[in-house]
Each structure stands twice: as C-alpha cells, then as structure tokens.
Amino acid sequence: MSLPAVAWSISVAGWIMSPIISKLLDEVLSYCKSNKAETLRHLLTDVLPRLTLTLEAAEAMYHSKLFEEMVRGLKSAFYDMEDILDELECIRHKQQLVAQKKSDKKKKGKNNVDAEAGPSNQDISIEVILALPRALNRRLKDSMLKIEVLLHEAQSIIPLAELVEKSKKRETIQKDVFSKDSNSSAPKVKVTGRDVDRGQIAKMLLDTKDDVDPSSSDSKCFSAIGIYGISGSGKTTLAQYVCKYEENQNYFNLVMWIHVSQNYSTRDILKEMFEAASTDKQACPDYSSLDVLEKELEKKLDGKRFLLVLDDIWCDEDDDEQKLENLLSPLNRGKKGSKILATSRNKDAFSDLGPDVACKLFPICDLDDDIFLELFMYYALDSKNPDDSDQMELKSIGAKIAPKLKGSPLAARTVGGQLRKRQNNVDFWRMTLDRDLLNETMGAVWWSYQQLDEQVRRCFSYCSIFPRRHSLDRDELVKLWVAEGFIKTANPEEDLEIVGQRYFDELLATSFMQPGESKYHGGKLWYFVHDLMYDLAEKVGGNDCFRIENGPIRHVSRDVRYLFVKNGEMVTKEIFKLKNLRTLIIHESGNKVFLQNVFKKLQKLRVLAVKYTYEKTRGRILFEIPSIIGDFKHLRHLALRLPPNSELILPITLTKLYHLQVLNLKGYSELEFPPEMDVSKLSNLRHISMDSRGMAFPNIGRLTSLKTLERFRVSIEHGYKIKQLRDLNKLQGRLTIADVGNVKSKNEAHEANLAAKTRLAELKLMWNHRYEGTTPPEVEAEVLEGLCPPKGLKSLEIYEYRGLTYPSWMMGVQNGGPKYINTLLLGKCYQLGPAPELFECFIHLRELTIWGSCWEYFPDNVKDLKWLKSLTIEICLNLKLLPELPRSLEIFTMVDCERGFTESCKQVDHPNWQKLQHVKNCLVYHSDE
C-alpha cells in the first residue's frame, strides 16, 4: 500500500464532495439553461458521488493512475469556475456601489448623512440584477463542458477500476501467503526515556489539594491528570508505566485500568470498573438497572483510595449514553486523594470529565534522538549476537532509518517489527532505508486525519507550503484560510474567522498543530506542525502546495496554486508562468523588479505577502505600486513589509480591489496616496495594519465591518476626526489612538463610542505635546473622561496625558468602565499623582508600569494586588522608598530612577532591598551603566 496514493485518493475525494464545491456548483448551475443544467445536475449528483466512493475505497490506491489526469482536469475546471464567479461578484459589487452613490445623493439632500463619518459601504443592501457578461459566459460554458466530458469519462473508468480492485485483491492475498519471512518473535513493549515523565506524574498523583473527604462537601474526592498527544506518541505506554510503578508503591488501595475509546456504553464501562475493583476479579452480574450497578460499584470503592486509568477518551457526542460524567458518579465514595489518569489524543476531551473535576494536563514530549534510536533498534534487532558482522551492518542501516520515523514510538514498533522479521535479509533493510516510510508509520495518524471535516483537511494541507517547523501565528493563518475560501458556513451571519479559529483549535486539540515555546518569541503564542504531521500535510497537499527553500530549486508543477518562497532571490522566470497561482508568500529579500513582474503576470493571486530586504542607500527608496493592481480582481490579502528607508506610493486603483479583506503595510518611513482615494469602496476590508508614520486613509469610519485598525491618528482635518471611530464597533484586539490632543471636548470624545467596542482587548491613548496649541489640563481631563473603554478591556496604556485627575472609570466610580484590566502603563503622565483608588478599581492587575512619573510614593494598597506578576518603574525621579510588594510579584524592573534610590535597592539589609527578597527576578540599573 502506498500512502501517497491513499492520500491522493482520500484528499481528492473529500475535496470534490466538500461543501465548498457543492456551493460552487449550485451557484454555477443557476446560470445554465434548464436542459443543460438538468444534464449536468444528473452527472454531479450521480457520477460524482460514485467517483468519490471509488476514490475513497482503500483499493483505489492501486488504480489512482486511471483517475489522475481526469481528477486534475476536474480540479482545474472547478478552480476556473470559482475565478469566474469571483469576477462576476466584482461586477455586481461595482454596480452596487454606483447604485449606492445615487441613493446617498438623494439622502444627502434630505440631510440624513453625517458629513464627517459618511455612509457605510459595508452595509450595502441595494440589490442589482446582473446578467452574465459575454466573455465570462463563454469561459463558464467551457468549464462546464470540460466537467461534463470528464464525468462522462469517469462513467467508463469506474467499472474498469472495480475490475482492477478485484484483480489486485487476489494478487495481495497471494503475496501475503508467500512473502512471510519471519525468523524472530516480536519483543515485549519496551519503555525507554520516560523515567522523568513517570516521576513528574507520580508526584502529581500525590497532590491532594484539589481533593476533599467525600463526607465533607459535595466536591469530588478525586482529581484528574490528562496525558495527551498524537496517535502513536506513547500515551498509553506511559500510563501503563505509571500504573506499574504505583502498584509497587502501595499508595493506592486499588488500581483500575479501563480502555474507553470513541464508542462506548456507560453500562459496559461500569461493569469493567466493577470487575477491576473486585479483589477476587469476579465477573460482574447482570444487574437489573444501571442504578443498581452504580450502587454495587460504590460499595466496592467505599473508603478506598483508587487510581482509575481511562485510556483513550474522546470528546463527548450528543448521545446521552456516551457522557463521561455518567461514568464518574459512583467514584465519590472513594477516599480523599483518589485520582483519574486519562489519556487522549484531544486535550479538549478532559473537560468532558465534568466542570467540577480538577484536571491537570500533561502533554507527552518527544524522546531524545539517542534514546529513540535505542528504542527502535530494540524492536528491529535481536541482540543475541551483537558483534556479528551482519548485525553490525544492520545497526548501521538502522541508525539511518531511525531519523525518518520522526521520534514516533508507534513508528519504532511498526517499522522495527517488519525489520526484525527479516534480519537475515540485508537487502530488505537497504530497500527500507530508500523507501518513503510514512505509510509504514502513520496508520493511526492517518485515521485521525480522515475524521476531520474536508474544510479542516484543506486548512491543514495548506500548512505544507511553509517550511518544516515554521512558526505559525493562529490569527494570521486563519486570515489566509479565509482569503483562500477554505472556510465556509451555512449561516451567512456567522463570522468566517471565528469558524476558522474553531478549525485551528480542532487541529490543535488533536495534535495536528502543536504550541511552541512562547519564551522564544517574546512571550507571543505561536504554533508549528510536528514533523510526522508535516509529512502527512505534504502528501495530502499534493501538487497544489509548493515551497522553495534554500538549496536546489525543484521543478515547479503548473498545477501549483499555493507557493511559499523562503528567499526572494530564488525567484525564477518559471514562477511567473504559474498563471493559476493563488498564494505567493516571499518570506524575505523581495525587490521592486520582482513586484512589477508579479502585478503583470500573476493576476489570479488571492494572497500576496512580500517582505523586502533593507537596502543601504542614501536617501529614500521609492516603492510605487503600479496602477495595474486594480486588475487583481481576486486579491483578498495584501501584505508588504518594506525597508525603513522607503517611501510607499499607493495608486488610486487600489480601491478597485473589491474582494480585499486584509491590507497590511509595514516598515515604510512615508506613505503617499491620492487625496481623492475613497477607501470606503473596499467594502470587504476587515483588517488594516499600517505603520505609525504618516497619515492613514480618510473616512475610515465608513468601513463599519473593520475588525482590525491598529492605529488611528486624530486630526482636525475632515475625514480624520475622532468621530470616525463611532460606528467601528467590530474592532478587536489592539487599538492605538494617537494625537488625542486634537480632541477638544468631552462630547467630542464621547463620539468615539469606545465603550461599545466590546471586542477590544488592548487600548493605547497617546497625547502629543510636541506641537503648539495643546489643550489645557482641565480639557484633557474631560477628554479622558469621555474615552471610557469597554468593560472587557485587558490592557490600558496612557502616554503624555497632562490632566490633573484620573477619570471616574479608572477610580471605580463609573460602572461602565473596564473591570478586568491586567496590564496598566502610565507613561509621562507628569501631573498625575498616586491614587489608592486606582488599585481598588484594577484589582486584577498582572503587569504595572509607571514611566516618567512625578510620583513620590506608591499607595500602600499595592501590596493587595494579589495577581501582580511584574512591576516596572522607569525614570521616576521623586521616588525614594519602595512600598510593601505583593507576594505574587515575580519580576521587578527599575531603570533610571534617582541614584540614591537605585543604590538602596541593591544595598544588602536596606529596607528597599529587603522588600525585594521574595522576588525571583530583579533588574535595577541606570542606562548609562
């Protein structure tokens, strides 16, 4: 069996019958004449499903060549239809904008439109009647004819495939009968390199702080530990290792092992528990009801400290018969300190144990390379004659095979077992070294992959365009999925990015994605695809996905749709021949000539992301995006990171990108665009990320569906006043409002309507006193009062505020203000003094930074901030004494404060020094040191 063939058949079959294609076909058929539509509908509802079933059959791998060209043609035709409908949608949108403009003129005459904020083009409700243009009609007919011909061809190939299946089955049976070459029995399962893991879990099993005596409350007498990881990673083996160890420790009166799996009966599981809890291992009688069985089991557990292992649990289905909570009801008769040790390939499954069951998670880690080699050779070689010359050669070959198995214990057992049966066949070992071992090792993982919905599979396979172990940002990856059309929902009101995040979370929970170490990425969460999973993604991605990394450039198939280039200098003329390319990501070293060629030759792009290299030249580098960008009808995601010495010039044709969802422009020192540019035409725009330099687009308030607006600079000019934020209530994540000094009253500040932006997590407010005409302190105080953030805000930063008082919403007076701030920064707010009320309002603070302040002391109630982890004090020249610090504090940083104060924090036995002794990490210095 060849996994590439299986991967090809399953992924293609799922792709053809996915909701994405079904929706596409329904829309296309609406443009066909009735008789033609009926013929095509028959082919699509009869032949296409039959083709899919044939491809999905395991035997299809033997005859994938019969279908390969045909399926390639089908995919090409489907892609073409999608592009045609995309262009049609652009035409429809253009006509809607014209109709909307006429409607707005009429409203303007009636004074119904705000002159500053203007109307929204993202809420267009005007319907237009659209006829299919002649050129698009011809292309659509050609695509449908191609599909019709290919499906007729499929009708003749399917019976042939069935004959091939039968023939191959006979060959396989004969091959299995005559190919056995076993000369060694399989060894017992060996546990290697798991002593540390076992010790950590054993320590967790002794922790009883989450447990209570069953008679003292309604809480549980037990808690849980969940081991999770991908299939074949050794979860069950580790759990068995722990159990064996605990049985010898005699801490638990009773150890029970239950294999749960996906489909189980509560009655059957409880019966197994009854038998495991019986000292005489008696069979469980057939009790009349489940209640009786539960009561009898309670008697078995009464007063005993037990360890219950639930191996291979799954997320609960809707079926009431399969609820993990139902299994736990008899357990609370046990003794305090009882434990559940559960394993699962999905970490979300542990939450199904119940909301009142405390559960600690334990992700299973990879084995060290040397330990894994030892494990693999244990299964692959009989060590009776370790010095035998043949065995020495096999060991040498085995050492080269082991890295191909990506650290999987399951792979070590599976491949090692095959090699062990052929220790007298060196040629077989050599052939194994030369083979693609993925099919030998991925059975369980492959099965898990098949359980994913087709849309989730497409999202996963797309990840294969990135280099191995590439750092992935969840939100950015989801935006790419949405741009490529992988995310679909039957509910038009449902946010596609939220659906995409659910897809990502499913991949994460089932270990197709894994979290990386945030400490290596500045504390930011990032993710990667494990090597074993990455190999699978490459297989199922097929010719659609491709990447060019360092080293020899492989031939690039004309079928490639999604391309990642590690270094822009590796781009060749061959890439510009990929007329059907949809994603192009240049990770680094892009250049201006390259960009010009992209805009001329790759007009089917949906995602274009380019990072440019800094050029050491005098003066600025001019980056002018050509006006031809307006012809990129399909472009949804445009991201350019330019050198810091560059000037970016945008053409007015940018506003023709009606499908554009993401506009990410970073790095430039100056931005220029035509004053008449009307960005509100980009009605699908959801995310704008631009550098802080220069002015952003005017009339941004018309884009009422915006979710990301990283920075808004207030100006007194038309189109830039703070009321532009009024209707942007879908904003989420981080928002910086700069030049707040241009807001002149509390009423004007209210027009920003910040409290209604409930999805905002971080807010930065920046005054600017470098220019003349700044507002008086009392006006600034009124403005800050009017800029009340939403309740759920997590981070607040305020810079250069010159007001004399805090707003009521920071003092706990106003109910509408934020209550769960965990990060607070006050920077260069020179006239604000310390206020105890501040720390009574923001009791959930985890990080506090006071920078450039006139504070002479800290309020005493700082010590009551029991969640505070980090405190930073910078350029606070009036401070002389530290307050009593909370015991929760882990990081203390003090920079450029008064020198005597700084030295006292370092001086042994000084009161300031003593107050820092419980803090793990202290950094106290002057920047000139």
Phi, psi and omega in degrees: 000134180252117180299321177305322179291317178297315179301317180299312186292314182293314183293321179292317180300313179296322181296315183297320184259017181287159176303331179298312181289321179301315180295320179299315182294320178301318182291320180295317182298336179292344179262359182267154173294156190301317182291320179292319179300321181294318179297313181293322180297323177297314180297321184285330182265347181247300185290317183299315176297322178296318177299318180299313180299322179295317180294326182285336182299142182302326182291345183299338182296336182284339183230031179298332180298329179298328187255348193302308181296320182295315181292323176300319178295320178297314181298319179299317180294320178296317178299317180299318180297320180298319178295320180298314179295327176299314179295321179297322179294325176297317179296317179299317182294320179299318179292326177295321179296320178297315179295322179295320181298319178296319180295321180295324179298320178294317180295323181299323178296338179261008177061038181260358184245130178294124184295331182272304184285324178075175180282159178265131174267002179264004176237032183297126181243001182283125179267140177239145177273122189240123174266146181288119178301152187302314183296317179292324179299317179296315179297320180295319178298318180297318179295317180293323177296320179299316179296318180299315180296316182293323179287326172297321177297320179299324180301327180275336183277327184304312177300322178297320179297322180296323177294319179298321180302311182298318180297316181294326178300316180296318180297320182295318180298314180297319181297319180295325182292321189258001185257004182289132184217051186268131176227018180204136179284153181291139179283165176291156177298131183250140176254119183229135174075018182245014181296318181295316178300316180298319179296320179295317180292320178300321177294320179295327180292336180273352182281120184244013185294339179265002184254153177227164173290135184301336182274350189270338181195181177277357181288170184278149175275000183227161171227178188231155172234129182247117175266125180225155179171176183292163177300136177085007183272354176102021181298310182295319179299318179295317179298320178295321179297317178297315181300315181298320179295316183291328178297331179275346182274338179062022176284320178267135177289337188210131176240124182238136179242121179232125173269121188267302182067182190286315182251117182216162175251130179303318180300314182297320180294317180295325176295319178297319178298318180302314182291322179292330181276350181276122182297330179267006179054037179292150176291146182283126178296160177276087180291154187294331182212166179295325179298317180296317179300316180298318181294320179293324178292322177302321179297323180293328186266350187304120175076008181254139172273114187245157169241115179251121176261123174251099186272131174066060176271155182234164175297138182298141171271178180288342182296122181296338180291337182247076176234119182300327180301327181297334181283341191265347187303325180281351191285339187285003172276356180285182183268151177306137182099359175294154185222152167247128173248112185245149173238148178198152173275354182233113185293339178292340183296332184292334178294340180285354174293341177128149183293339182259015177254113178291131184224125175260136183265144180225096178288136182279136187259163178289151176281149173300147184304316181293320179294320180295319177300317177301317179296315182298314181292333176299318180280332187272333187233137170278124188267028181295321181235072187297336182266001180297139185298321179297318180295325178298321179292319178296322178298321180295317179292318181299324179295335178273333179286320187308315181299336180290345185270000171056030174077015182272118176301324177298317179296319180300318180290317185291305181291317179302322179297321178294320180290324182298326180287350185230045181291342179265011184234085182297325180299322179296320178297319180295317179296322178298321178300325183275351185273162171278106188278000184301321183291340180279339193243354194249016183308306182292320179294319178298319178299317178299320179299320182293341179282346180284149173296155184299322180298321180291323177299317180297320178297320180292314182296329179300330181296345181287351176286338180276153178298159179302135180063022178295139180286124183246133174264126186303309185295320180292320179295319179298320178299322177295317178301316180296317180299326181276357177081018180283341185260119178228150177213147180285341182264109183296341180276348185281134181290121183297328180290327176292321175298315179298323177295326176293320176302313181299315181297326177293317177296323180291316183293332180261012174069014170289332169245151177226144178286143176266179179279112184295336183295340178271357181232042176061029179083357181276138179291136175214168188218163177211166177260123179303149185308315182297317178291327180297319177300319178296316180301321178298318182294313184284338177291332177057218181281349182294323186251140181207152176218151177240115180245190178295145181113185182301138179276120179286163175296133181260116181295146177292347180277354184298131177249332186231120188228132174243130178240119183297316183228124184299338179291346180270359180291130179243171179300334182300327181296324182284359173269355181277075188295340181261010183297135181249328177237130172226115179241117174257110188291328179196164174063040170285167177212167187294320180298317178302314182300320179299318180293323178301311184291338180275327195240345185240065190273006174260007181298138172252333179231124174228116180228120184226132174248125183266156179269142177294130179250126180279092178224157175283140180077188184268152174264131183267120174248109180246114178286125184294152181295343180295348178301336179296345178273357180279075187296338186261353188294127181240339188222110180238117181228118178233124174248112188259165175294153182292345180259035185241154174245127183256127178244121181260138178275158179293338180292350176304330183285000175271356181279074189295337180271354187301127179251326184232126174235109185236105182238116186224157169096332185294160177261343179208142181238135180226138176207159183298138182298336181272004180298126181250091184294344181293348176291339181278071191289346178263002182293127182243334186223122174239117177236111182227159182290162183285347183281139176076175182270144176275188184291146175282163174056037180296339182294347179282345179270073189289352177263006179301136177249333179233123170219091190297328185214134174231121180259120182282137176220162176275356179286154179298135179093355183233007181288163188292342179292349175299336181278349191309311186261007181273062187272004175262002180302141181219170178074236188248138175226128174250127175250112183259159180056047179296341178299343177279358173268125192253000180200164177296320180297319178295321178296321179302331184293343175293334175057043184297324184298337181278351183270073191291347181267356178293136177252327184227135180227130176239124179248123187233114169277167179217114184251023179277344182252157178288162176085022179292154184281154178295157181305320182293329177289318178300322178297319178295320180296313179298325176300322182281348181263045181294121182284173177289160183300324187274009181301139182254333184224134180226127176232133180231126183237136171059030175283130184251009177294159183268347185228157172278151175289159182298328182287350173262357183246009177079010183275315185269127185292335186281354185281174180292141183244348188235035176300128175246352175227124180228129177230127174243111185242121177057034173269073195299330188262001178272127177264177178291146181220117178303326182299333180302318183270355169276331179280312184259068185282350183263013183302135173247331178228131179227128179232124174244118188227129178063046187251157175266009182304137176258345179200165173259142175302146182299331185284006171303325182296343182272359178282082191288352178257355187295126180251329186224133176230124179239128177237120186224130178052050174248089193282347182266350181285137179233339188221134175281147173280173169292126186264150180295148182292342181283346188296131181244333183229126176234125180232130177226123186229132171055040171269181181304135191298321179297319177297317179299314182294325181295332179286345178259342186283121182301134178075357173293145180307322178295318178298316182299325182289350181257359189292336180272355183273127185294316186237112179240132177228109184232119184195170170252142185294342179271000180278000000 
